[in-house]
Amino acid sequence: MDDWRLQGQEEYLKGITLRRATYRPYREGWDHDHCEFCGCKFSTRPGDQNEGYTTLDEYRWICQTCYEDFKAVFAWTIVSEPGT
């Protein structure tokens, strides 16, 4: 697949479990994150992405567009809540 957004993410995102969530900062003092593919900004601010797909530890975020574009290639499992 020839797509500018693919830059080796299969090493840490292939076959993992994600869940749809409202963005929350990963830790105190952290005010935003970026989509692992396209780089769009996630934050609690208006105009930024406020929801998307995240790893269960909420460290990595994927926007809706990139999720749809890569879900088959990366074979993600989706859960509704952490640990389920």
C-alpha positions, 0 to 999 in steps of 0.5 A: 500500500502506497500511502504517505501516512504509512511510516512504519506504524505496523511495528507497534499498531498491527493487530492491537486492540483499540477502543473509541473514546473521547480524548483525555490527556495522557498525563498531567501537563499533556494538552494534546496528541496527534493521530498516529497516521495523518498527524491531526491534532487531538485535544479538548479544545474546539476545532481539534479532534475530540474523539477517535480510536485509542490504544487501551492505555490511551497513549496512541490516537487514531482519527476516524478517517485513518481508522477507516482507511487502515482498519483492514490492513492493521487488523485491529480489534475494537472493544467498548471498554478497557479490559473487555 
